[in-house]
Amino acid sequence: MMIRPGFRALAIAFALCAVASLAQAQWKWKDASGQVQYSDRPPPNGVADKDILLRPAPPVTRAQPVATPGSAPPAAAASAAAGIDPALEAKKKQADKQLADADAAKKKAEEEKIAQSRAANCQAAQSNLRALQDGQRIARTNEKGERVFLEDAERTREIERARQVVATDCK
């Protein structure tokens, strides 16, 4: 019997897929009921070390650049040497980025609030300055509740104070 060339390629591809799927099932352990389990993921936290029958082989690592004295090791080598999972490291970086983005948004909102406050102060100071420079008599109420008019020296001080507020808040 002769095998067709297309069928032979299909059989080879199927065999490679079967081998690849077996290579992914790198963990083997006994669960609580004594059943043997296979998975490409580590067993659950409740499984004792003595019940883990097969662990994945350590990954083949490429040669890392040698760190010279006084230089820091590359981040990947440092995390691999410390036994840190790259996926967890990526999640941590993502969480840090989200926190930084939230902080930036909060800071931007505070800056906008300050800018609105300055704009309101600017308008009030400009209005006050125009009223003081208008030349009309300005009356205020003192501590006793009596109506008191500003004298020229007080008007000059108030005009200077209003100009300072305009200079600082009207930029």
Phi and psi in degrees as GROMACS dihedral restraints (atoms count N, CA, C in turn):
[ dihedral_restraints ]
;  ai    aj    ak    al  type     phi  dphi    fc
    3     4     5     6     1  -105.7    20    10
    4     5     6     7     1   135.2    20    10
    6     7     8     9     1   -94.7    20    10
    7     8     9    10     1   132.4    20    10
    9    10    11    12     1   -70.7    20    10
   10    11    12    13     1   148.3    20    10
   12    13    14    15     1   -62.5    20    10
   13    14    15    16     1   -36.7    20    10
   15    16    17    18     1   -66.6    20    10
   16    17    18    19     1   -38.5    20    10
   18    19    20    21     1   -68.6    20    10
   19    20    21    22     1   -37.5    20    10
   21    22    23    24     1   -63.1    20    10
   22    23    24    25     1   -43.0    20    10
   24    25    26    27     1   -64.9    20    10
   25    26    27    28     1   -39.0    20    10
   27    28    29    30     1   -65.2    20    10
   28    29    30    31     1   -40.7    20    10
   30    31    32    33     1   -66.0    20    10
   31    32    33    34     1   -40.0    20    10
   33    34    35    36     1   -65.3    20    10
   34    35    36    37     1   -43.5    20    10
   36    37    38    39     1   -62.2    20    10
   37    38    39    40     1   -41.3    20    10
   39    40    41    42     1   -63.9    20    10
   40    41    42    43     1   -42.4    20    10
   42    43    44    45     1   -64.1    20    10
   43    44    45    46     1   -40.9    20    10
   45    46    47    48     1   -64.4    20    10
   46    47    48    49     1   -38.8    20    10
   48    49    50    51     1   -65.4    20    10
   49    50    51    52     1   -40.6    20    10
   51    52    53    54     1   -63.7    20    10
   52    53    54    55     1   -42.4    20    10
   54    55    56    57     1   -65.9    20    10
   55    56    57    58     1   -40.8    20    10
   57    58    59    60     1   -64.9    20    10
   58    59    60    61     1   -38.9    20    10
   60    61    62    63     1   -69.4    20    10
   61    62    63    64     1   -33.4    20    10
   63    64    65    66     1   -69.5    20    10
   64    65    66    67     1   -34.4    20    10
   66    67    68    69     1   -68.5    20    10
   67    68    69    70     1   -27.8    20    10
   69    70    71    72     1   -75.7    20    10
   70    71    72    73     1   -29.2    20    10
   72    73    74    75     1   -81.0    20    10
   73    74    75    76     1    80.6    20    10
   75    76    77    78     1   -96.5    20    10
   76    77    78    79     1   -12.2    20    10
   78    79    80    81     1  -104.4    20    10
   79    80    81    82     1   141.0    20    10
   81    82    83    84     1  -142.1    20    10
   82    83    84    85     1   126.9    20    10
   84    85    86    87     1  -152.4    20    10
   85    86    87    88     1   166.4    20    10
   87    88    89    90     1  -100.6    20    10
   88    89    90    91     1   130.8    20    10
   90    91    92    93     1   -84.0    20    10
   91    92    93    94     1  -174.2    20    10
   93    94    95    96     1   -62.4    20    10
   94    95    96    97     1   -29.9    20    10
   96    97    98    99     1   -88.1    20    10
   97    98    99   100     1     2.4    20    10
   99   100   101   102     1    90.0    20    10
  100   101   102   103     1     2.0    20    10
  102   103   104   105     1   -78.6    20    10
  103   104   105   106     1   140.9    20    10
  105   106   107   108     1   -83.5    20    10
  106   107   108   109     1   129.7    20    10
  108   109   110   111     1  -115.9    20    10
  109   110   111   112     1   143.6    20    10
  111   112   113   114     1  -121.8    20    10
  112   113   114   115     1   139.3    20    10
  114   115   116   117     1  -161.2    20    10
  115   116   117   118     1   160.3    20    10
  117   118   119   120     1   -90.9    20    10
  118   119   120   121     1    -0.3    20    10
  120   121   122   123     1  -114.7    20    10
  121   122   123   124     1   155.1    20    10
  123   124   125   126     1   -62.3    20    10
  124   125   126   127     1   156.1    20    10
  126   127   128   129     1   -67.2    20    10
  127   128   129   130     1   163.0    20    10
  129   130   131   132     1   -61.0    20    10
  130   131   132   133     1   163.8    20    10
  132   133   134   135     1   -61.1    20    10
  133   134   135   136     1   -27.5    20    10
  135   136   137   138     1   -76.0    20    10
  136   137   138   139     1    -7.5    20    10
  138   139   140   141     1   -81.5    20    10
  139   140   141   142     1   127.4    20    10
  141   142   143   144     1   -73.8    20    10
  142   143   144   145     1   156.6    20    10
  144   145   146   147     1   -61.2    20    10
  145   146   147   148     1   -32.9    20    10
  147   148   149   150     1   -69.4    20    10
  148   149   150   151     1   -21.8    20    10
  150   151   152   153     1   -87.8    20    10
  151   152   153   154     1    -7.5    20    10
  153   154   155   156     1   -83.8    20    10
  154   155   156   157     1   114.3    20    10
  156   157   158   159     1   -90.7    20    10
  157   158   159   160     1   -29.6    20    10
  159   160   161   162     1  -146.5    20    10
  160   161   162   163     1   131.4    20    10
  162   163   164   165     1  -112.8    20    10
  163   164   165   166     1   156.4    20    10
  165   166   167   168     1   -67.8    20    10
  166   167   168   169     1   150.7    20    10
  168   169   170   171     1   -70.1    20    10
  169   170   171   172     1   145.0    20    10
  171   172   173   174     1   -61.3    20    10
  172   173   174   175     1   142.4    20    10
  174   175   176   177     1   -64.9    20    10
  175   176   177   178     1   149.9    20    10
  177   178   179   180     1   -74.5    20    10
  178   179   180   181     1   125.3    20    10
  180   181   182   183     1  -105.5    20    10
  181   182   183   184     1   146.6    20    10
  183   184   185   186     1   -81.5    20    10
  184   185   186   187     1   158.0    20    10
  186   187   188   189     1   -64.4    20    10
  187   188   189   190     1   128.4    20    10
  189   190   191   192     1   -92.9    20    10
  190   191   192   193     1   149.7    20    10
  192   193   194   195     1   -61.5    20    10
  193   194   195   196     1   141.4    20    10
  195   196   197   198     1   -76.4    20    10
  196   197   198   199     1   130.0    20    10
  198   199   200   201     1   -81.3    20    10
  199   200   201   202     1   128.9    20    10
  201   202   203   204     1   -84.8    20    10
  202   203   204   205     1   156.4    20    10
  204   205   206   207     1   -57.5    20    10
  205   206   207   208     1   131.7    20    10
  207   208   209   210     1    92.5    20    10
  208   209   210   211     1    -6.4    20    10
  210   211   212   213     1  -107.9    20    10
  211   212   213   214     1   147.6    20    10
  213   214   215   216     1   -83.5    20    10
  214   215   216   217     1   144.9    20    10
  216   217   218   219     1   -69.5    20    10
  217   218   219   220     1   155.1    20    10
  219   220   221   222     1   -59.3    20    10
  220   221   222   223     1   153.7    20    10
  222   223   224   225     1   -60.1    20    10
  223   224   225   226     1   -42.7    20    10
  225   226   227   228     1   -64.3    20    10
  226   227   228   229     1   -41.8    20    10
  228   229   230   231     1   -68.2    20    10
  229   230   231   232     1   -38.0    20    10
  231   232   233   234     1   -65.7    20    10
  232   233   234   235     1   -43.7    20    10
  234   235   236   237     1   -70.7    20    10
  235   236   237   238     1   -34.6    20    10
  237   238   239   240     1   -68.3    20    10
  238   239   240   241     1   -39.8    20    10
  240   241   242   243     1   -66.6    20    10
  241   242   243   244     1   -32.4    20    10
  243   244   245   246     1   -83.9    20    10
  244   245   246   247     1    -5.3    20    10
  246   247   248   249     1    78.4    20    10
  247   248   249   250     1    25.8    20    10
  249   250   251   252     1   -88.7    20    10
  250   251   252   253     1   133.2    20    10
  252   253   254   255     1   -71.6    20    10
  253   254   255   256     1   127.9    20    10
  255   256   257   258     1   -59.8    20    10
  256   257   258   259     1   -33.2    20    10
  258   259   260   261     1   -66.4    20    10
  259   260   261   262     1   -41.4    20    10
  261   262   263   264     1   -66.1    20    10
  262   263   264   265     1   -38.8    20    10
  264   265   266   267     1   -61.8    20    10
  265   266   267   268     1   -41.1    20    10
  267   268   269   270     1   -65.4    20    10
  268   269   270   271     1   -40.8    20    10
  270   271   272   273     1   -64.6    20    10
  271   272   273   274     1   -39.0    20    10
  273   274   275   276     1   -64.4    20    10
  274   275   276   277     1   -43.4    20    10
  276   277   278   279     1   -63.0    20    10
  277   278   279   280     1   -39.0    20    10
  279   280   281   282     1   -65.7    20    10
  280   281   282   283     1   -42.5    20    10
  282   283   284   285     1   -64.0    20    10
  283   284   285   286     1   -41.3    20    10
  285   286   287   288     1   -62.2    20    10
  286   287   288   289     1   -39.7    20    10
  288   289   290   291     1   -65.6    20    10
  289   290   291   292     1   -40.6    20    10
  291   292   293   294     1   -64.0    20    10
  292   293   294   295     1   -40.2    20    10
  294   295   296   297     1   -64.1    20    10
  295   296   297   298     1   -41.8    20    10
  297   298   299   300     1   -64.0    20    10
  298   299   300   301     1   -40.6    20    10
  300   301   302   303     1   -64.5    20    10
  301   302   303   304     1   -40.9    20    10
  303   304   305   306     1   -64.7    20    10
  304   305   306   307     1   -41.5    20    10
  306   307   308   309     1   -63.4    20    10
  307   308   309   310     1   -40.7    20    10
  309   310   311   312     1   -64.9    20    10
  310   311   312   313     1   -40.5    20    10
  312   313   314   315     1   -65.7    20    10
  313   314   315   316     1   -40.5    20    10
  315   316   317   318     1   -64.1    20    10
  316   317   318   319     1   -43.7    20    10
  318   319   320   321     1   -63.2    20    10
  319   320   321   322     1   -40.1    20    10
  321   322   323   324     1   -64.7    20    10
  322   323   324   325     1   -40.1    20    10
  324   325   326   327     1   -64.5    20    10
  325   326   327   328     1   -40.0    20    10
  327   328   329   330     1   -65.1    20    10
  328   329   330   331     1   -40.8    20    10
  330   331   332   333     1   -64.3    20    10
  331   332   333   334     1   -38.3    20    10
  333   334   335   336     1   -66.0    20    10
  334   335   336   337     1   -38.7    20    10
  336   337   338   339     1   -64.5    20    10
  337   338   339   340     1   -42.1    20    10
  339   340   341   342     1   -64.3    20    10
  340   341   342   343     1   -40.5    20    10
  342   343   344   345     1   -64.3    20    10
  343   344   345   346     1   -39.9    20    10
  345   346   347   348     1   -65.7    20    10
  346   347   348   349     1   -39.7    20    10
  348   349   350   351     1   -64.1    20    10
  349   350   351   352     1   -42.0    20    10
  351   352   353   354     1   -64.1    20    10
  352   353   354   355     1   -39.0    20    10
  354   355   356   357     1   -63.9    20    10
  355   356   357   358     1   -41.5    20    10
  357   358   359   360     1   -65.6    20    10
  358   359   360   361     1   -42.5    20    10
  360   361   362   363     1   -62.4    20    10
  361   362   363   364     1   -39.2    20    10
  363   364   365   366     1   -61.6    20    10
  364   365   366   367     1   -48.0    20    10
  366   367   368   369     1   -62.3    20    10
  367   368   369   370     1   -42.9    20    10
  369   370   371   372     1   -64.0    20    10
  370   371   372   373     1   -42.1    20    10
  372   373   374   375     1   -66.5    20    10
  373   374   375   376     1   -40.5    20    10
  375   376   377   378     1   -64.9    20    10
  376   377   378   379     1   -40.4    20    10
  378   379   380   381     1   -65.2    20    10
  379   380   381   382     1   -43.5    20    10
  381   382   383   384     1   -62.2    20    10
  382   383   384   385     1   -42.9    20    10
  384   385   386   387     1   -62.3    20    10
  385   386   387   388     1   -42.6    20    10
  387   388   389   390     1   -62.4    20    10
  388   389   390   391     1   -42.0    20    10
  390   391   392   393     1   -64.6    20    10
  391   392   393   394     1   -40.2    20    10
  393   394   395   396     1   -68.8    20    10
  394   395   396   397     1   -35.9    20    10
  396   397   398   399     1   -83.0    20    10
  397   398   399   400     1   -10.3    20    10
  399   400   401   402     1   -65.1    20    10
  400   401   402   403     1   -27.8    20    10
  402   403   404   405     1    96.5    20    10
  403   404   405   406     1   -10.5    20    10
  405   406   407   408     1   -73.8    20    10
  406   407   408   409     1   155.1    20    10
  408   409   410   411     1   -70.7    20    10
  409   410   411   412     1   138.0    20    10
  411   412   413   414     1  -117.4    20    10
  412   413   414   415     1   129.3    20    10
  414   415   416   417     1  -111.5    20    10
  415   416   417   418     1   146.2    20    10
  417   418   419   420     1  -131.1    20    10
  418   419   420   421     1   165.7    20    10
  420   421   422   423     1  -103.5    20    10
  421   422   423   424     1   129.9    20    10
  423   424   425   426     1   -85.9    20    10
  424   425   426   427     1  -171.6    20    10
  426   427   428   429     1   -65.1    20    10
  427   428   429   430     1   -27.5    20    10
  429   430   431   432     1   -85.3    20    10
  430   431   432   433     1    -4.6    20    10
  432   433   434   435     1    87.0    20    10
  433   434   435   436     1    12.3    20    10
  435   436   437   438     1   -91.2    20    10
  436   437   438   439     1   149.4    20    10
  438   439   440   441     1   -82.6    20    10
  439   440   441   442     1   125.5    20    10
  441   442   443   444     1  -128.7    20    10
  442   443   444   445     1   133.7    20    10
  444   445   446   447     1   -89.9    20    10
  445   446   447   448     1   146.3    20    10
  447   448   449   450     1   -72.2    20    10
  448   449   450   451     1   135.4    20    10
  450   451   452   453     1   -87.7    20    10
  451   452   453   454     1   171.4    20    10
  453   454   455   456     1   -60.4    20    10
  454   455   456   457     1   -40.5    20    10
  456   457   458   459     1   -66.1    20    10
  457   458   459   460     1   -40.6    20    10
  459   460   461   462     1   -67.3    20    10
  460   461   462   463     1   -40.4    20    10
  462   463   464   465     1   -60.6    20    10
  463   464   465   466     1   -42.2    20    10
  465   466   467   468     1   -62.7    20    10
  466   467   468   469     1   -43.3    20    10
  468   469   470   471     1   -63.7    20    10
  469   470   471   472     1   -41.8    20    10
  471   472   473   474     1   -66.3    20    10
  472   473   474   475     1   -38.7    20    10
  474   475   476   477     1   -63.3    20    10
  475   476   477   478     1   -43.0    20    10
  477   478   479   480     1   -64.1    20    10
  478   479   480   481     1   -43.4    20    10
  480   481   482   483     1   -62.3    20    10
  481   482   483   484     1   -42.2    20    10
  483   484   485   486     1   -65.3    20    10
  484   485   486   487     1   -38.3    20    10
  486   487   488   489     1   -63.9    20    10
  487   488   489   490     1   -39.4    20    10
  489   490   491   492     1   -63.5    20    10
  490   491   492   493     1   -42.3    20    10
  492   493   494   495     1   -64.8    20    10
  493   494   495   496     1   -42.3    20    10
  495   496   497   498     1   -61.5    20    10
  496   497   498   499     1   -40.8    20    10
  498   499   500   501     1   -65.4    20    10
  499   500   501   502     1   -37.7    20    10
  501   502   503   504     1   -84.3    20    10
  502   503   504   505     1   -38.5    20    10
  504   505   506   507     1   -97.1    20    10
  505   506   507   508     1   -13.1    20    10
  507   508   509   510     1  -106.2    20    10
  508   509   510   511     1    58.4    20    10
